[in-house]
Amino acid sequence: MRSLESKIGQMLVVGFDGLTPPDYILEWLAAERIGGVILFARNVASPAQVADLVQACREAAPRPILVAIDQEGGVVARLRASEGFTESPGAMALGAADDEMLAERVSAALAAELAALGINWNLAPVVDITHNIHNASVGARSLGRDIRRVSALAAAEVRGFQNAGVAATAKHFPGVGNTPVDTHEALAVITEAPDYLYQYDLVPFRAAVAAGVAAVMVNHVRFDGLDAQYPATLSPRVIGDLLRRDIGFTGVACTDCMEMKAISNHYGAGESAVLAALAGEDIIFFSHTRAYQAEACDALLVAARSGRLSENRIDEAVGRIQMLLARFPANSQPDISAIRQPERLTLMQQAARAGTVLLKSDPAVFPLKPDTNAGVVEFASYLESGVVERGGITGFVARLSARLPQAVCVSLKSADTDAAALERAQQMAADCDVLVLATRNAHLIPEQLDMARDLAARAQQVILVCLRNPYDAMVLPGAVAVLCTCGDGEPSLLAAVDALLGQFKPAGKLPVPVEQLV
């Protein structure tokens, strides 16, 4: 028989800093004050370290717990090759490959590594439809625009994750693609009638539910046509009426992180947790701040003891959580020998190549000839900004220069760029015969776009490599060749280098109609 405190604790999953769980997390797990933990890159150094961290959390808890992670592949991956894990191409690359069996195999391979570490819940796949190209939180994380193909591929990802023993999560319900606002930064509000949701966005969620997805993550967008008072996370109409009644979902409903500004700018941690539980959320995420996590737990207990939050609602949530735990029990003995196996690396390279798209090409220039006087500029990802600050080169140019040693390579940051590095890039662009210009979301970053346009104007010929969203091709016209990787995980960077050097001919098809999305 669980106490009220234990049942409330089941509904909270929290994050923390560090490579080992801090004492308070172990204490909360032991006291059943929380029902699990969520891991981020800040918690990851190596397979052995992650396995030890997960094991420490599990051993502290008197009952099974959830260990969650965002391992979508591509842009959002907490376990990366630099720490010894297998990376995969992301959703848009899988959309470009348009192969359901491939998507299922890629997801199963990712899940096999999670299971080997004792992680039993993946917050993937993203099943948001691409609508607005200015939405920074979707982009290459989306499988595409065509609802039929997105639905089929999303269902394949769900099967892949879950057949390999890890709970999957369809997100971000009921769809975040139709707004330019990133809910990490502000509340997104959609005032239009929700007809488009039924016609487009809900279709992949229905497919994921039909495929047996264990969890659905609800977003922080306010849809005025559904509920003009609350964002979806806190809305009984979105969760109770739309997700439960209309879609027929009976699994675990969870929030996105409640510390995102779409919520935290408008509600305190305690009140937002209570409203989420009242709306029908089963699991509530507070991913960063200990004080907010404690406040949420205390507020839920107060609401339960006062009768504001009924015990029936709590029992309903706990029942669903227990079913998920029974369905996806964690590995009791982590096995790090299963990490980064050669056959998985081969699979990921096959998938990355299948998802690489050649939008435009001049055979006189692409692929690069061994004697080409080439210069290469890469705009760094935020993950690699420290590399640039230390005077190093970033992942794409490092891989290309190793294969094309005569090329002159420069890495730049999108903002606060070192003046000397920019000057080197400008001179190199003017001096080389072909400039390989590798961008990351330049269409969303004015500083990067200005630098990229300047460099392209100085060059004789440009090969544009869009390492994240393909929409950079629309704002950087004039290139003699345009290559889109649809994500910049390790396999996609390697595929881009292989394509540039003629090792294969890209055959992927963009799953978004780039020109029509201007």
C-alpha positions as semicolon CSV with decimal commas, in nm:
position;residue;x (nm);y (nm);z (nm)
1;M;0,000;0,000;0,000
2;R;0,154;0,328;-0,111
3;S;0,135;0,639;0,101
4;L;-0,003;0,962;-0,044
5;E;0,350;1,103;-0,044
6;S;0,476;0,805;-0,243
7;K;0,197;0,834;-0,498
8;I;0,258;1,206;-0,547
9;G;0,629;1,132;-0,586
10;Q;0,557;0,890;-0,870
11;M;0,424;1,183;-1,072
12;L;0,748;1,384;-1,058
13;V;1,056;1,318;-1,272
14;V;1,349;1,555;-1,220
15;G;1,690;1,642;-1,357
16;F;2,013;1,741;-1,185
17;D;2,367;1,858;-1,255
18;G;2,673;1,637;-1,247
19;L;2,812;1,302;-1,351
20;T;2,694;1,135;-1,030
21;P;2,356;1,179;-0,864
22;P;2,378;1,437;-0,584
23;D;2,288;1,333;-0,232
24;Y;1,949;1,504;-0,240
25;I;1,845;1,307;-0,548
26;L;1,941;0,980;-0,381
27;E;1,755;1,087;-0,068
28;W;1,444;1,180;-0,265
29;L;1,453;0,850;-0,452
30;A;1,489;0,658;-0,125
31;A;1,196;0,847;0,027
32;E;0,987;0,808;-0,294
33;R;0,962;1,185;-0,316
34;I;1,025;1,150;-0,692
35;G;0,944;0,873;-0,936
36;G;1,247;0,898;-1,159
37;V;1,517;1,110;-1,318
38;I;1,583;1,263;-1,659
39;L;1,935;1,272;-1,799
40;F;2,095;1,546;-2,008
41;A;2,435;1,597;-2,171
42;R;2,555;1,748;-1,843
43;N;2,518;1,401;-1,690
44;V;2,717;1,218;-1,958
45;A;3,091;1,150;-1,986
46;S;3,121;0,784;-2,092
47;P;2,916;0,465;-2,117
48;A;3,057;0,327;-1,792
49;Q;2,989;0,650;-1,608
50;V;2,627;0,669;-1,732
51;A;2,568;0,305;-1,640
52;D;2,704;0,372;-1,290
53;L;2,488;0,684;-1,252
54;V;2,173;0,500;-1,355
55;Q;2,256;0,207;-1,128
56;A;2,312;0,441;-0,832
57;C;1,970;0,595;-0,885
58;R;1,800;0,258;-0,914
59;E;1,971;0,118;-0,606
60;A;1,863;0,420;-0,401
61;A;1,495;0,364;-0,476
62;P;1,289;0,100;-0,294
63;R;1,080;0,033;-0,607
64;P;1,139;0,049;-0,985
65;I;1,186;0,401;-1,123
66;L;1,181;0,570;-1,460
67;V;1,507;0,689;-1,612
68;A;1,429;0,917;-1,904
69;I;1,638;1,081;-2,174
70;D;1,594;1,275;-2,500
71;Q;1,770;1,052;-2,751
72;E;1,588;1,157;-3,065
73;G;1,892;1,130;-3,290
74;G;2,038;1,410;-3,497
75;V;2,013;1,754;-3,343
76;V;1,879;1,638;-3,006
77;A;2,089;1,355;-2,867
78;R;2,221;1,347;-2,510
79;L;2,449;1,049;-2,581
80;R;2,701;1,141;-2,850
81;A;2,992;0,987;-3,032
82;S;3,235;1,219;-2,855
83;E;3,150;1,036;-2,531
84;G;3,163;0,691;-2,686
85;F;2,801;0,633;-2,794
86;T;2,633;0,560;-3,126
87;E;2,476;0,862;-3,293
88;S;2,203;0,843;-3,552
89;P;2,077;1,075;-3,823
90;G;1,780;1,280;-3,708
91;A;1,413;1,280;-3,796
92;M;1,430;1,493;-4,110
93;A;1,705;1,270;-4,249
94;L;1,481;0,968;-4,186
95;G;1,205;1,159;-4,361
96;A;1,436;1,224;-4,657
97;A;1,526;0,854;-4,672
98;D;1,153;0,767;-4,652
99;D;1,212;0,406;-4,553
100;E;0,998;0,270;-4,271
101;M;1,212;-0,036;-4,210
102;L;1,522;0,183;-4,192
103;A;1,354;0,416;-3,943
104;E;1,253;0,119;-3,729
105;R;1,604;-0,029;-3,735
106;V;1,767;0,303;-3,647
107;S;1,531;0,352;-3,352
108;A;1,584;-0,005;-3,234
109;A;1,961;0,047;-3,240
110;L;1,934;0,364;-3,031
111;A;1,701;0,190;-2,786
112;A;1,933;-0,109;-2,753
113;E;2,206;0,122;-2,622
114;L;1,965;0,294;-2,383
115;A;1,847;-0,042;-2,250
116;A;2,207;-0,155;-2,206
117;L;2,263;0,145;-1,979
118;G;1,948;0,083;-1,772
119;I;1,750;0,368;-1,932
120;N;1,391;0,261;-1,988
121;W;1,217;0,573;-2,125
122;N;1,308;0,769;-2,437
123;L;1,141;1,105;-2,498
124;A;1,116;1,040;-2,871
125;P;1,002;1,040;-3,146
126;V;0,910;1,393;-3,246
127;V;0,598;1,365;-3,461
128;D;0,535;1,736;-3,516
129;I;0,443;1,831;-3,871
130;T;0,658;2,103;-4,031
131;H;0,450;2,415;-4,087
132;N;0,648;2,727;-4,000
133;I;1,014;2,727;-4,103
134;H;1,091;2,993;-3,843
135;N;1,008;2,759;-3,554
136;A;1,353;2,703;-3,407
137;S;1,236;2,420;-3,182
138;V;1,118;2,193;-3,466
139;G;1,327;2,223;-3,783
140;A;1,529;1,910;-3,857
141;R;1,363;1,737;-3,561
142;S;1,053;1,692;-3,778
143;L;1,002;1,397;-4,010
144;G;0,853;1,635;-4,266
145;R;0,535;1,786;-4,405
146;D;0,344;1,499;-4,565
147;I;0,108;1,364;-4,301
148;R;0,089;1,017;-4,453
149;R;0,464;0,968;-4,460
150;V;0,522;1,132;-4,121
151;S;0,259;0,903;-3,971
152;A;0,411;0,589;-4,117
153;L;0,766;0,681;-4,017
154;A;0,659;0,788;-3,667
155;A;0,485;0,455;-3,614
156;A;0,800;0,278;-3,734
157;E;1,012;0,470;-3,483
158;V;0,773;0,379;-3,203
159;R;0,796;0,011;-3,296
160;G;1,174;0,030;-3,312
161;F;1,218;0,188;-2,970
162;Q;0,962;-0,025;-2,793
163;N;1,045;-0,361;-2,949
164;A;1,396;-0,303;-2,818
165;G;1,260;-0,262;-2,465
166;V;1,244;0,116;-2,418
167;A;0,924;0,319;-2,379
168;A;0,871;0,571;-2,659
169;T;0,708;0,913;-2,637
170;A;0,519;1,089;-2,916
171;K;0,576;1,462;-2,884
172;H;0,479;1,748;-2,873
173;F;0,100;1,701;-2,856
174;P;-0,109;1,836;-3,022
175;G;0,167;1,980;-3,246
176;V;0,406;2,276;-3,220
177;G;0,496;2,321;-3,585
178;N;0,246;2,597;-3,668
179;T;0,408;2,876;-3,466
180;P;0,740;3,062;-3,498
181;V;0,776;3,079;-3,119
182;D;1,011;2,848;-2,928
183;T;0,831;2,762;-2,603
184;H;1,166;2,738;-2,427
185;E;1,169;3,118;-2,456
186;A;0,806;3,233;-2,451
187;L;0,444;3,123;-2,458
188;A;0,326;3,046;-2,810
189;V;-0,037;3,133;-2,879
190;I;-0,233;3,011;-3,181
191;T;-0,555;3,203;-3,233
192;E;-0,676;3,030;-3,549
193;A;-0,951;2,772;-3,543
194;P;-0,809;2,427;-3,461
195;D;-0,934;2,269;-3,784
196;Y;-0,578;2,232;-3,912
197;L;-0,492;2,021;-3,605
198;Y;-0,747;1,759;-3,703
199;Q;-0,648;1,774;-4,070
200;Y;-0,273;1,765;-4,017
201;D;-0,105;1,760;-3,677
202;L;-0,317;1,501;-3,498
203;V;-0,281;1,242;-3,775
204;P;0,074;1,130;-3,678
205;F;-0,026;1,121;-3,311
206;R;-0,313;0,889;-3,400
207;A;-0,065;0,668;-3,586
208;A;0,174;0,663;-3,289
209;V;-0,112;0,571;-3,054
210;A;-0,226;0,298;-3,292
211;A;0,133;0,167;-3,287
212;G;0,109;0,134;-2,908
213;V;0,322;0,429;-2,801
214;A;0,371;0,422;-2,423
215;A;0,366;0,797;-2,359
216;V;0,261;1,125;-2,515
217;M;0,428;1,455;-2,424
218;V;0,201;1,760;-2,422
219;N;0,338;2,094;-2,537
220;H;0,326;2,444;-2,388
221;V;0,140;2,613;-2,675
222;R;-0,194;2,779;-2,604
223;F;-0,452;2,694;-2,866
224;D;-0,724;2,953;-2,820
225;G;-0,967;2,752;-3,033
226;L;-0,939;2,469;-2,781
227;D;-0,872;2,650;-2,454
228;A;-0,822;3,026;-2,441
229;Q;-0,717;3,015;-2,074
230;Y;-0,445;2,752;-2,045
231;P;-0,156;2,623;-2,256
232;A;-0,199;2,261;-2,362
233;T;0,014;2,131;-2,073
234;L;-0,235;2,268;-1,822
235;S;-0,554;2,222;-2,023
236;P;-0,817;1,959;-1,933
237;R;-0,971;2,019;-2,275
238;V;-0,652;1,930;-2,459
239;I;-0,558;1,633;-2,239
240;G;-0,897;1,501;-2,127
241;D;-1,108;1,580;-2,431
242;L;-0,864;1,575;-2,723
243;L;-0,594;1,326;-2,619
244;R;-0,799;1,087;-2,407
245;R;-1,147;1,100;-2,557
246;D;-1,092;1,192;-2,924
247;I;-0,758;1,019;-2,984
248;G;-0,831;0,736;-2,740
249;F;-0,490;0,737;-2,572
250;T;-0,475;0,533;-2,250
251;G;-0,102;0,550;-2,173
252;V;0,108;0,800;-1,980
253;A;0,059;1,171;-2,053
254;C;0,358;1,381;-1,953
255;T;0,455;1,745;-1,960
256;D;0,744;1,904;-2,136
257;C;0,984;2,064;-1,888
258;M;0,788;2,295;-1,659
259;E;1,087;2,526;-1,628
260;M;1,052;2,639;-1,988
261;K;0,959;3,008;-2,004
262;A;0,624;2,942;-2,167
263;I;0,519;2,812;-1,824
264;S;0,762;2,963;-1,574
265;N;0,701;3,320;-1,694
266;H;0,332;3,285;-1,608
267;Y;0,305;3,040;-1,318
268;G;0,502;2,944;-1,012
269;A;0,647;2,594;-0,998
270;G;0,397;2,474;-0,740
271;E;0,085;2,608;-0,906
272;S;0,191;2,491;-1,252
273;A;0,248;2,138;-1,116
274;V;-0,097;2,131;-0,956
275;L;-0,265;2,266;-1,270
276;A;-0,086;2,004;-1,480
277;A;-0,204;1,723;-1,253
278;L;-0,559;1,859;-1,251
279;A;-0,552;1,879;-1,631
280;G;-0,469;1,509;-1,656
281;E;-0,090;1,494;-1,678
282;D;0,046;1,175;-1,522
283;I;0,413;1,275;-1,509
284;I;0,543;1,627;-1,454
285;F;0,900;1,719;-1,549
286;F;1,115;1,970;-1,363
287;S;1,449;1,924;-1,531
288;H;1,688;2,167;-1,367
289;T;1,622;2,347;-1,041
290;R;1,609;2,178;-0,700
291;A;1,401;2,455;-0,542
292;Y;1,135;2,427;-0,814
293;Q;1,128;2,050;-0,780
294;A;1,074;2,073;-0,405
295;E;0,810;2,343;-0,448
296;A;0,621;2,129;-0,698
297;C;0,622;1,827;-0,470
298;D;0,505;2,028;-0,170
299;A;0,230;2,200;-0,369
300;L;0,097;1,870;-0,502
301;L;0,082;1,731;-0,148
302;V;-0,100;2,040;-0,022
303;A;-0,348;2,018;-0,310
304;A;-0,407;1,649;-0,240
305;R;-0,455;1,695;0,134
306;S;-0,695;1,984;0,079
307;G;-0,904;1,789;-0,168
308;R;-0,825;2,022;-0,458
309;L;-0,640;1,733;-0,627
310;S;-0,847;1,421;-0,581
311;E;-0,696;1,091;-0,483
312;N;-0,880;0,934;-0,776
313;R;-0,685;1,158;-1,016
314;I;-0,360;1,066;-0,839
315;D;-0,442;0,694;-0,846
316;E;-0,527;0,716;-1,215
317;A;-0,184;0,866;-1,287
318;V;0,002;0,617;-1,068
319;G;-0,181;0,327;-1,230
320;R;-0,067;0,434;-1,576
321;I;0,290;0,486;-1,455
322;Q;0,296;0,140;-1,301
323;M;0,174;-0,014;-1,626
324;L;0,453;0,162;-1,815
325;L;0,711;0,037;-1,564
326;A;0,578;-0,317;-1,590
327;R;0,583;-0,301;-1,968
328;F;0,936;-0,160;-1,986
329;P;1,137;-0,289;-1,692
330;A;1,493;-0,167;-1,673
331;N;1,794;-0,387;-1,728
332;S;1,912;-0,489;-1,384
333;Q;2,266;-0,547;-1,511
334;P;2,400;-0,273;-1,740
335;D;2,611;-0,402;-2,028
336;I;2,837;-0,136;-2,177
337;S;2,986;-0,387;-2,419
338;A;2,667;-0,334;-2,621
339;I;2,756;0,032;-2,684
340;R;2,884;0,151;-3,022
341;Q;2,896;-0,188;-3,186
342;P;3,033;-0,192;-3,543
343;E;2,711;-0,312;-3,702
344;R;2,523;-0,019;-3,546
345;L;2,776;0,230;-3,677
346;T;2,738;0,079;-4,023
347;L;2,358;0,103;-3,999
348;M;2,376;0,468;-3,897
349;Q;2,603;0,550;-4,189
350;Q;2,366;0,378;-4,429
351;A;2,077;0,576;-4,285
352;A;2,267;0,906;-4,300
353;R;2,358;0,849;-4,663
354;A;1,998;0,760;-4,747
355;G;1,885;1,083;-4,581
356;T;2,134;1,312;-4,758
357;V;1,981;1,529;-5,030
358;L;2,151;1,693;-5,328
359;L;1,923;1,983;-5,419
360;K;2,143;2,122;-5,692
361;S;2,468;2,019;-5,858
362;D;2,719;2,121;-6,125
363;P;2,919;1,815;-6,230
364;A;3,215;2,037;-6,311
365;V;3,241;2,128;-5,942
366;F;3,055;1,860;-5,745
367;P;3,189;1,624;-5,627
368;L;3,517;1,790;-5,541
369;K;3,818;1,682;-5,744
370;P;4,136;1,583;-5,554
371;D;4,326;1,879;-5,701
372;T;4,054;2,138;-5,639
373;N;4,174;2,457;-5,475
374;A;3,904;2,441;-5,210
375;G;3,834;2,643;-4,900
376;V;3,595;2,533;-4,628
377;V;3,402;2,740;-4,374
378;E;3,183;2,578;-4,111
379;F;2,957;2,764;-3,873
380;A;2,987;2,580;-3,544
381;S;2,703;2,427;-3,351
382;Y;2,655;2,548;-2,996
383;L;2,797;2,213;-2,884
384;E;3,127;2,303;-3,049
385;S;3,153;2,673;-2,965
386;G;3,424;2,600;-2,709
387;V;3,631;2,428;-2,978
388;V;3,630;2,748;-3,182
389;E;3,716;2,959;-2,878
390;R;4,023;2,743;-2,820
391;G;4,133;2,793;-3,179
392;G;4,033;2,447;-3,294
393;I;3,822;2,335;-3,587
394;T;3,476;2,189;-3,571
395;G;3,347;1,848;-3,667
396;F;3,261;1,886;-4,034
397;V;3,581;2,067;-4,134
398;A;3,789;1,831;-3,920
399;R;3,649;1,533;-4,109
400;L;3,676;1,697;-4,450
401;S;4,030;1,828;-4,399
402;A;4,143;1,480;-4,296
403;R;4,030;1,354;-4,637
404;L;4,120;1,668;-4,835
405;P;4,435;1,791;-4,662
406;Q;4,511;2,064;-4,915
407;A;4,186;2,247;-4,832
408;V;4,207;2,558;-4,616
409;C;3,954;2,530;-4,334
410;V;3,808;2,786;-4,094
411;S;3,548;2,740;-3,821
412;L;3,331;3,035;-3,718
413;K;3,073;3,104;-3,452
414;S;2,740;3,257;-3,548
415;A;2,780;3,531;-3,287
416;D;3,081;3,690;-3,116
417;T;3,300;3,567;-3,400
418;D;3,674;3,618;-3,361
419;A;3,770;3,901;-3,595
420;A;4,093;3,733;-3,701
421;A;3,913;3,408;-3,786
422;L;3,654;3,596;-3,991
423;E;3,929;3,782;-4,177
424;R;4,101;3,451;-4,256
425;A;3,774;3,312;-4,386
426;Q;3,714;3,618;-4,604
427;Q;4,062;3,603;-4,755
428;M;4,034;3,230;-4,811
429;A;3,695;3,272;-4,981
430;A;3,845;3,520;-5,224
431;D;4,154;3,308;-5,295
432;C;4,003;2,962;-5,343
433;D;3,842;2,827;-5,659
434;V;3,556;2,662;-5,471
435;L;3,421;2,761;-5,130
436;V;3,246;2,488;-4,933
437;L;3,015;2,683;-4,703
438;A;2,860;2,476;-4,424
439;T;2,578;2,653;-4,240
440;R;2,358;2,569;-3,944
441;N;2,018;2,741;-3,949
442;A;2,148;3,061;-4,107
443;H;1,790;3,146;-4,201
444;L;1,717;3,184;-3,827
445;I;2,041;3,357;-3,720
446;P;2,093;3,702;-3,874
447;E;2,460;3,724;-3,775
448;Q;2,541;3,392;-3,939
449;L;2,340;3,480;-4,248
450;D;2,521;3,812;-4,292
451;M;2,863;3,644;-4,266
452;A;2,760;3,361;-4,497
453;R;2,632;3,603;-4,761
454;D;2,952;3,807;-4,740
455;L;3,170;3,498;-4,781
456;A;2,960;3,369;-5,072
457;A;2,987;3,706;-5,247
458;R;3,368;3,691;-5,225
459;A;3,392;3,339;-5,366
460;Q;3,416;3,234;-5,729
461;Q;3,199;2,926;-5,678
462;V;3,011;2,801;-5,373
463;I;2,902;2,458;-5,262
464;L;2,645;2,516;-4,990
465;V;2,616;2,243;-4,726
466;C;2,308;2,287;-4,506
467;L;2,401;2,092;-4,195
468;R;2,070;2,143;-4,017
469;N;1,756;2,287;-4,171
470;P;1,750;2,283;-4,553
471;Y;1,589;2,627;-4,554
472;D;1,930;2,794;-4,565
473;A;1,922;2,715;-4,937
474;M;1,643;2,970;-4,979
475;V;1,833;3,258;-4,822
476;L;2,174;3,177;-4,973
477;P;2,104;3,152;-5,348
478;G;2,370;3,135;-5,614
479;A;2,555;2,821;-5,505
480;V;2,661;2,586;-5,785
481;A;2,571;2,290;-5,564
482;V;2,352;2,251;-5,255
483;L;2,384;1,954;-5,021
484;C;2,143;1,900;-4,730
485;T;2,220;1,658;-4,448
486;C;1,895;1,729;-4,256
487;G;2,085;1,715;-3,927
488;D;2,441;1,726;-3,799
489;G;2,497;1,416;-3,593
490;E;2,820;1,226;-3,652
491;P;2,680;0,998;-3,927
492;S;2,540;1,295;-4,119
493;L;2,870;1,484;-4,107
494;L;3,050;1,176;-4,238
495;A;2,788;1,134;-4,511
496;A;2,833;1,496;-4,618
497;V;3,209;1,447;-4,651
498;D;3,159;1,124;-4,846
499;A;2,914;1,295;-5,081
500;L;3,147;1,591;-5,139
501;L;3,428;1,354;-5,229
502;G;3,214;1,142;-5,462
503;Q;3,195;0,830;-5,245
504;F;2,821;0,805;-5,314
505;K;2,552;0,999;-5,499
506;P;2,288;1,134;-5,261
507;A;1,941;1,009;-5,346
508;G;1,734;1,142;-5,056
509;K;1,431;1,362;-5,122
510;L;1,354;1,653;-4,895
511;P;1,040;1,580;-4,690
512;V;0,956;1,952;-4,683
513;P;0,863;2,166;-4,986
514;V;1,139;2,422;-4,941
515;E;1,040;2,675;-5,205
516;Q;0,674;2,680;-5,104
517;L;0,771;2,742;-4,742
518;V;0,924;3,085;-4,809
